[in-house]
Amino acid sequence: MAKLSAHVNNVALHHTIFSLPFAYMSAYLAFKTHGMAVDLWIFVWITLAITGARSAALALDNLADLKYDSQQERLSYRAMVKGEVTPREAKISIVIFLAVFILAVLQLPRICLYLLPAAALPFLIYPYTKRFTWLCHFVLGIAIAMAPAGAWVAVTEEVVAMPMLMLCFAVALWIAAFDAVYGSQDESFDISQGLHSMATRFGAHGALIICRWLHAISVICFLALGSMLGLNALYFVGVCVAAVTLFYQHRIVRADDYSRVTQRYFMRNGIVSIAMLLFTVFSI
């Protein structure tokens, strides 16, 4: 049980709160806007596919960054840093998680399998992008946005649809911005190690300003999605909850004070995805 717990820690299973709700929201909107009966099995396979993909991505990220994470006290709780999961075990887990991902995708319409390489590429390259570009946060945003994109395709088999693109754009900006906010506290360390981030490019203060604008655009995209699909007032209440959450998050972070940027702060961002899912379901 201790080893299982260590692997759960290593892939931060609770972080699925950032992708699964938006995938469910996308699938639900796709069913309802196309006049289709909701197929619960689609949600089961979407859940397994996304859980497998992001678990593989987190394990790969921790493996790739182990030498850096080991030097940061705030990351001392991580399973690989503590030696509870070895690099060899991490590699085996990556293979297993990718297998779950592929097997789940095989249960969905065939077009999902054809698009699998495009969906997998962002999360496979993300751990290495911080070595050469400050745009790494946006690569992560795109990786997470593949969840609602894949869910929409799994239901409709449409590769290009404006509602899906609007939702993916909103999610990508939301993720990229809060990842940049969280990562800006590592500005000095990243510079010392030759790593790149929005903070190393624009300074922590500049990065935080940019992130406020990115989150504002994200909220606008959520509003546009509701207008595009003619969703009722409840949906827009959900957008307001998400907006207030983001506003509060920015209020408690300053470039000279990261004392409140904790794991609780990080997980509180899940309010955005959960609110958007719940209010979307109740709005249709």
C-alpha positions as a LaTeX table, in Angstrom:
\begin{tabular}{lrrr}
\hline
Residue & $x$ (\AA) & $y$ (\AA) & $z$ (\AA) \\
\hline
Met1 & 0.00 & 0.00 & 0.00 \\
Ala2 & 2.88 & 2.37 & 0.76 \\
Lys3 & 4.29 & 1.90 & $-2.75$ \\
Leu4 & 0.86 & 2.46 & $-4.32$ \\
Ser5 & 0.44 & 5.62 & $-2.27$ \\
Ala6 & 3.85 & 6.80 & $-3.44$ \\
His7 & 2.88 & 6.33 & $-7.11$ \\
Val8 & $-0.41$ & 8.18 & $-6.53$ \\
Asn9 & 1.64 & 10.98 & $-4.99$ \\
Asn10 & 4.08 & 10.91 & $-7.89$ \\
Val11 & 1.37 & 11.45 & $-10.51$ \\
Ala12 & $-0.66$ & 13.84 & $-8.30$ \\
Leu13 & $-3.89$ & 12.02 & $-9.12$ \\
His14 & $-5.94$ & 14.81 & $-7.54$ \\
His15 & $-4.72$ & 17.14 & $-10.30$ \\
Thr16 & $-7.25$ & 15.53 & $-12.65$ \\
Ile17 & $-9.56$ & 18.20 & $-11.21$ \\
Phe18 & $-7.99$ & 20.58 & $-13.73$ \\
Ser19 & $-8.85$ & 18.54 & $-16.82$ \\
Leu20 & $-11.65$ & 16.03 & $-16.18$ \\
Pro21 & $-14.42$ & 18.56 & $-15.33$ \\
Phe22 & $-13.76$ & 20.43 & $-18.57$ \\
Ala23 & $-13.73$ & 17.17 & $-20.53$ \\
Tyr24 & $-17.08$ & 16.22 & $-18.98$ \\
Met25 & $-18.40$ & 19.72 & $-19.69$ \\
Ser26 & $-17.32$ & 19.47 & $-23.33$ \\
Ala27 & $-18.85$ & 16.01 & $-23.79$ \\
Tyr28 & $-22.11$ & 17.08 & $-22.14$ \\
Leu29 & $-22.36$ & 20.18 & $-24.34$ \\
Ala30 & $-21.64$ & 18.05 & $-27.40$ \\
Phe31 & $-24.41$ & 15.59 & $-26.54$ \\
Lys32 & $-26.96$ & 18.29 & $-25.78$ \\
Thr33 & $-26.21$ & 20.66 & $-28.65$ \\
His34 & $-26.39$ & 17.81 & $-31.15$ \\
Gly35 & $-29.63$ & 16.44 & $-29.76$ \\
Met36 & $-28.03$ & 13.14 & $-28.76$ \\
Ala37 & $-28.82$ & 10.96 & $-25.76$ \\
Val38 & $-26.05$ & 11.02 & $-23.18$ \\
Asp39 & $-23.95$ & 7.84 & $-23.36$ \\
Leu40 & $-22.41$ & 7.16 & $-19.95$ \\
Trp41 & $-19.87$ & 4.74 & $-21.42$ \\
Ile42 & $-18.35$ & 7.64 & $-23.33$ \\
Phe43 & $-17.73$ & 9.34 & $-19.99$ \\
Val44 & $-16.14$ & 6.17 & $-18.61$ \\
Trp45 & $-13.67$ & 5.90 & $-21.49$ \\
Ile46 & $-12.98$ & 9.64 & $-21.42$ \\
Thr47 & $-12.20$ & 9.35 & $-17.71$ \\
Leu48 & $-9.75$ & 6.47 & $-18.23$ \\
Ala49 & $-8.12$ & 8.11 & $-21.26$ \\
Ile50 & $-7.53$ & 11.43 & $-19.52$ \\
Thr51 & $-6.44$ & 9.86 & $-16.23$ \\
Gly52 & $-3.98$ & 7.62 & $-18.06$ \\
Ala53 & $-2.62$ & 10.44 & $-20.23$ \\
Arg54 & $-2.12$ & 13.00 & $-17.46$ \\
Ser55 & $-0.68$ & 10.40 & $-15.08$ \\
Ala56 & 1.89 & 9.47 & $-17.71$ \\
Ala57 & 2.57 & 13.18 & $-18.25$ \\
Leu58 & 3.09 & 13.89 & $-14.54$ \\
Ala59 & 5.34 & 10.88 & $-14.07$ \\
Leu60 & 7.40 & 11.94 & $-17.10$ \\
Asp61 & 7.57 & 15.53 & $-15.84$ \\
Asn62 & 8.79 & 14.44 & $-12.40$ \\
Leu63 & 11.33 & 12.08 & $-13.96$ \\
Ala64 & 12.67 & 14.75 & $-16.31$ \\
Asp65 & 12.90 & 17.39 & $-13.56$ \\
Leu66 & 14.17 & 15.19 & $-10.72$ \\
Lys67 & 17.61 & 16.83 & $-10.58$ \\
Tyr68 & 15.97 & 20.25 & $-10.29$ \\
Asp69 & 13.18 & 19.26 & $-7.89$ \\
Ser70 & 15.72 & 17.69 & $-5.52$ \\
Gln71 & 17.30 & 21.11 & $-5.02$ \\
Gln72 & 14.07 & 22.88 & $-4.01$ \\
Glu73 & 12.90 & 22.59 & $-0.42$ \\
Arg74 & 9.24 & 23.28 & $-1.28$ \\
Leu75 & 9.22 & 20.16 & $-3.49$ \\
Ser76 & 10.73 & 17.86 & $-0.87$ \\
Tyr77 & 7.36 & 16.14 & $-0.41$ \\
Arg78 & 7.40 & 14.62 & $-3.90$ \\
Ala79 & 7.72 & 10.86 & $-4.06$ \\
Met80 & 10.70 & 10.77 & $-6.41$ \\
Val81 & 12.56 & 13.44 & $-4.43$ \\
Lys82 & 12.05 & 11.37 & $-1.27$ \\
Gly83 & 13.18 & 8.21 & $-3.07$ \\
Glu84 & 9.81 & 6.49 & $-2.60$ \\
Val85 & 9.56 & 6.03 & $-6.37$ \\
Thr86 & 12.74 & 5.19 & $-8.28$ \\
Pro87 & 13.43 & 6.38 & $-11.84$ \\
Arg88 & 13.03 & 2.79 & $-13.07$ \\
Glu89 & 9.65 & 2.48 & $-11.36$ \\
Ala90 & 8.61 & 5.83 & $-12.83$ \\
Lys91 & 9.47 & 4.63 & $-16.33$ \\
Ile92 & 7.43 & 1.44 & $-15.85$ \\
Ser93 & 4.48 & 3.47 & $-14.57$ \\
Ile94 & 4.68 & 5.75 & $-17.62$ \\
Val95 & 4.37 & 2.72 & $-19.92$ \\
Ile96 & 1.40 & 1.39 & $-17.92$ \\
Phe97 & $-0.38$ & 4.76 & $-17.91$ \\
Leu98 & 0.16 & 5.20 & $-21.64$ \\
Ala99 & $-1.27$ & 1.71 & $-22.19$ \\
Val100 & $-4.40$ & 2.66 & $-20.22$ \\
Phe101 & $-4.65$ & 5.84 & $-22.29$ \\
Ile102 & $-4.40$ & 3.97 & $-25.61$ \\
Leu103 & $-6.76$ & 1.16 & $-24.57$ \\
Ala104 & $-9.38$ & 3.70 & $-23.50$ \\
Val105 & $-9.03$ & 5.63 & $-26.77$ \\
Leu106 & $-9.56$ & 2.37 & $-28.68$ \\
Gln107 & $-13.05$ & 2.18 & $-27.15$ \\
Leu108 & $-13.98$ & 5.55 & $-28.62$ \\
Pro109 & $-14.74$ & 6.40 & $-32.28$ \\
Arg110 & $-11.85$ & 5.55 & $-34.60$ \\
Ile111 & $-11.13$ & 9.19 & $-35.35$ \\
Cys112 & $-9.92$ & 9.54 & $-31.76$ \\
Leu113 & $-7.23$ & 6.95 & $-32.43$ \\
Tyr114 & $-6.13$ & 8.78 & $-35.57$ \\
Leu115 & $-5.83$ & 12.00 & $-33.58$ \\
Leu116 & $-4.10$ & 10.38 & $-30.60$ \\
Pro117 & $-0.54$ & 11.41 & $-31.63$ \\
Ala118 & $-1.60$ & 15.07 & $-31.89$ \\
Ala119 & $-3.29$ & 14.88 & $-28.48$ \\
Ala120 & $-0.31$ & 13.17 & $-26.85$ \\
Leu121 & 2.45 & 15.35 & $-28.31$ \\
Pro122 & 1.95 & 18.43 & $-26.07$ \\
Phe123 & 2.13 & 16.51 & $-22.78$ \\
Leu124 & 5.09 & 14.45 & $-23.99$ \\
Ile125 & 7.18 & 17.50 & $-24.91$ \\
Tyr126 & 6.04 & 19.85 & $-22.14$ \\
Pro127 & 8.56 & 18.63 & $-19.48$ \\
Tyr128 & 11.43 & 19.63 & $-21.77$ \\
Thr129 & 10.15 & 22.99 & $-23.09$ \\
Lys130 & 11.26 & 24.88 & $-19.99$ \\
Arg131 & 14.83 & 24.10 & $-21.10$ \\
Phe132 & 14.54 & 26.41 & $-24.09$ \\
Thr133 & 11.43 & 28.64 & $-24.05$ \\
Trp134 & 9.36 & 30.77 & $-21.67$ \\
Leu135 & 6.32 & 29.66 & $-23.68$ \\
Cys136 & 6.38 & 26.35 & $-21.77$ \\
His137 & 3.28 & 27.42 & $-19.81$ \\
Phe138 & 1.28 & 27.62 & $-23.04$ \\
Val139 & 2.43 & 24.14 & $-24.07$ \\
Leu140 & 0.99 & 22.89 & $-20.77$ \\
Gly141 & $-2.20$ & 24.83 & $-21.46$ \\
Ile142 & $-2.53$ & 23.18 & $-24.85$ \\
Ala143 & $-1.87$ & 19.77 & $-23.29$ \\
Ile144 & $-4.70$ & 20.23 & $-20.79$ \\
Ala145 & $-6.98$ & 21.69 & $-23.48$ \\
Met146 & $-6.67$ & 18.41 & $-25.36$ \\
Ala147 & $-9.05$ & 16.95 & $-22.73$ \\
Pro148 & $-12.15$ & 18.97 & $-23.73$ \\
Ala149 & $-11.10$ & 18.76 & $-27.38$ \\
Gly150 & $-10.88$ & 14.97 & $-27.25$ \\
Ala151 & $-14.15$ & 14.70 & $-25.38$ \\
Trp152 & $-15.97$ & 16.74 & $-28.03$ \\
Val153 & $-14.49$ & 14.65 & $-30.84$ \\
Ala154 & $-15.39$ & 11.42 & $-28.99$ \\
Val155 & $-19.05$ & 12.45 & $-28.96$ \\
Thr156 & $-19.48$ & 14.23 & $-32.31$ \\
Glu157 & $-16.50$ & 13.03 & $-34.40$ \\
Glu158 & $-16.09$ & 16.69 & $-35.39$ \\
Val159 & $-12.48$ & 17.78 & $-35.56$ \\
Val160 & $-13.27$ & 21.46 & $-36.00$ \\
Ala161 & $-16.19$ & 23.10 & $-34.19$ \\
Met162 & $-16.30$ & 26.68 & $-32.92$ \\
Pro163 & $-17.74$ & 25.83 & $-29.46$ \\
Met164 & $-15.02$ & 23.25 & $-28.91$ \\
Leu165 & $-12.29$ & 25.64 & $-30.06$ \\
Met166 & $-13.61$ & 28.42 & $-27.82$ \\
Leu167 & $-13.69$ & 26.13 & $-24.79$ \\
Cys168 & $-10.20$ & 24.80 & $-25.53$ \\
Phe169 & $-8.82$ & 28.31 & $-25.92$ \\
Ala170 & $-10.35$ & 29.35 & $-22.59$ \\
Val171 & $-8.96$ & 26.29 & $-20.81$ \\
Ala172 & $-5.51$ & 26.65 & $-22.38$ \\
Leu173 & $-5.21$ & 30.28 & $-21.24$ \\
Trp174 & $-6.56$ & 29.46 & $-17.77$ \\
Ile175 & $-4.00$ & 26.70 & $-17.26$ \\
Ala176 & $-1.09$ & 28.60 & $-18.82$ \\
Ala177 & $-1.70$ & 31.64 & $-16.63$ \\
Phe178 & $-2.03$ & 29.87 & $-13.29$ \\
Asp179 & 0.97 & 27.66 & $-14.11$ \\
Ala180 & 2.98 & 30.82 & $-14.80$ \\
Val181 & 1.77 & 32.40 & $-11.54$ \\
Tyr182 & 2.72 & 29.31 & $-9.55$ \\
Gly183 & 6.06 & 29.02 & $-11.33$ \\
Ser184 & 6.98 & 32.70 & $-10.94$ \\
Gln185 & 8.08 & 32.04 & $-7.36$ \\
Asp186 & 10.97 & 30.03 & $-8.84$ \\
Glu187 & 12.34 & 32.95 & $-10.85$ \\
Ser188 & 15.75 & 33.06 & $-9.12$ \\
Phe189 & 16.17 & 29.28 & $-9.10$ \\
Asp190 & 15.21 & 28.95 & $-12.78$ \\
Ile191 & 17.68 & 31.66 & $-13.78$ \\
Ser192 & 20.45 & 29.92 & $-11.82$ \\
Gln193 & 19.72 & 26.64 & $-13.59$ \\
Gly194 & 19.30 & 28.09 & $-17.08$ \\
Leu195 & 15.60 & 27.24 & $-17.16$ \\
His196 & 12.95 & 29.35 & $-18.83$ \\
Ser197 & 9.57 & 30.68 & $-17.70$ \\
Met198 & 7.41 & 33.74 & $-18.08$ \\
Ala199 & 9.03 & 35.08 & $-14.90$ \\
Thr200 & 12.58 & 34.65 & $-16.20$ \\
Arg201 & 11.58 & 36.42 & $-19.41$ \\
Phe202 & 9.54 & 39.32 & $-18.01$ \\
Gly203 & 10.37 & 39.25 & $-14.30$ \\
Ala204 & 7.94 & 37.98 & $-11.68$ \\
His205 & 6.06 & 41.28 & $-11.53$ \\
Gly206 & 5.66 & 41.41 & $-15.31$ \\
Ala207 & 4.61 & 37.76 & $-15.43$ \\
Leu208 & 1.87 & 38.32 & $-12.87$ \\
Ile209 & 0.48 & 41.26 & $-14.87$ \\
Ile210 & 0.45 & 39.18 & $-18.06$ \\
Cys211 & $-1.31$ & 36.35 & $-16.24$ \\
Arg212 & $-4.08$ & 38.68 & $-15.07$ \\
Trp213 & $-4.77$ & 39.60 & $-18.68$ \\
Leu214 & $-4.64$ & 35.96 & $-19.79$ \\
His215 & $-7.20$ & 35.03 & $-17.14$ \\
Ala216 & $-9.38$ & 37.96 & $-18.18$ \\
Ile217 & $-9.33$ & 36.73 & $-21.79$ \\
Ser218 & $-10.09$ & 33.22 & $-20.58$ \\
Val219 & $-13.21$ & 34.48 & $-18.78$ \\
Ile220 & $-14.26$ & 36.37 & $-21.91$ \\
Cys221 & $-13.94$ & 33.13 & $-23.90$ \\
Phe222 & $-16.15$ & 31.30 & $-21.39$ \\
Leu223 & $-18.73$ & 34.09 & $-21.78$ \\
Ala224 & $-18.49$ & 33.85 & $-25.55$ \\
Leu225 & $-19.05$ & 30.10 & $-25.40$ \\
Gly226 & $-22.26$ & 30.54 & $-23.42$ \\
Ser227 & $-23.51$ & 33.18 & $-25.84$ \\
Met228 & $-22.56$ & 31.06 & $-28.84$ \\
Leu229 & $-24.58$ & 28.08 & $-27.56$ \\
Gly230 & $-27.45$ & 30.12 & $-26.13$ \\
Leu231 & $-26.97$ & 28.80 & $-22.59$ \\
Asn232 & $-29.18$ & 30.23 & $-19.86$ \\
Ala233 & $-28.35$ & 32.51 & $-16.95$ \\
Leu234 & $-27.13$ & 29.67 & $-14.71$ \\
Tyr235 & $-24.16$ & 29.10 & $-16.99$ \\
Phe236 & $-23.13$ & 32.72 & $-16.67$ \\
Val237 & $-23.41$ & 32.45 & $-12.87$ \\
Gly238 & $-20.81$ & 29.69 & $-13.14$ \\
Val239 & $-18.56$ & 31.97 & $-15.20$ \\
Cys240 & $-18.92$ & 34.63 & $-12.49$ \\
Val241 & $-17.89$ & 32.10 & $-9.81$ \\
Ala242 & $-14.84$ & 31.21 & $-11.90$ \\
Ala243 & $-14.00$ & 34.89 & $-12.45$ \\
Val244 & $-14.29$ & 35.74 & $-8.75$ \\
Thr245 & $-12.06$ & 32.78 & $-7.88$ \\
Leu246 & $-9.39$ & 33.95 & $-10.31$ \\
Phe247 & $-9.66$ & 37.53 & $-9.08$ \\
Tyr248 & $-9.13$ & 36.37 & $-5.50$ \\
Gln249 & $-6.17$ & 34.22 & $-6.52$ \\
His250 & $-4.46$ & 37.20 & $-8.09$ \\
Arg251 & $-5.23$ & 39.43 & $-5.12$ \\
Ile252 & $-3.26$ & 37.25 & $-2.70$ \\
Val253 & $-0.11$ & 36.92 & $-4.81$ \\
Arg254 & 2.58 & 39.56 & $-5.19$ \\
Ala255 & 6.00 & 39.38 & $-6.78$ \\
Asp256 & 7.55 & 40.07 & $-3.38$ \\
Asp257 & 5.25 & 37.79 & $-1.36$ \\
Tyr258 & 4.51 & 34.18 & $-2.26$ \\
Ser259 & 3.70 & 33.13 & 1.30 \\
Arg260 & 0.13 & 32.22 & 0.33 \\
Val261 & 1.12 & 30.32 & $-2.84$ \\
Thr262 & 0.75 & 26.88 & $-1.30$ \\
Gln263 & $-0.62$ & 23.54 & $-2.48$ \\
Arg264 & $-3.98$ & 24.74 & $-1.14$ \\
Tyr265 & $-3.68$ & 27.80 & $-3.39$ \\
Phe266 & $-2.80$ & 25.54 & $-6.30$ \\
Met267 & $-5.75$ & 23.19 & $-5.75$ \\
Arg268 & $-8.19$ & 26.06 & $-5.19$ \\
Asn269 & $-7.98$ & 26.66 & $-8.92$ \\
Gly270 & $-10.10$ & 23.52 & $-9.23$ \\
Ile271 & $-13.07$ & 25.66 & $-8.19$ \\
Val272 & $-12.97$ & 27.11 & $-11.71$ \\
Ser273 & $-13.35$ & 23.76 & $-13.48$ \\
Ile274 & $-15.91$ & 22.38 & $-11.04$ \\
Ala275 & $-18.05$ & 25.53 & $-11.14$ \\
Met276 & $-18.01$ & 25.58 & $-14.92$ \\
Leu277 & $-19.04$ & 21.92 & $-15.12$ \\
Leu278 & $-21.85$ & 22.10 & $-12.55$ \\
Phe279 & $-23.39$ & 25.32 & $-13.79$ \\
Thr280 & $-23.17$ & 24.11 & $-17.39$ \\
Val281 & $-25.04$ & 20.90 & $-16.57$ \\
Phe282 & $-27.75$ & 22.80 & $-14.71$ \\
Ser283 & $-28.06$ & 25.38 & $-17.49$ \\
Ile284 & $-29.28$ & 22.88 & $-20.10$ \\
\hline
\end{tabular}
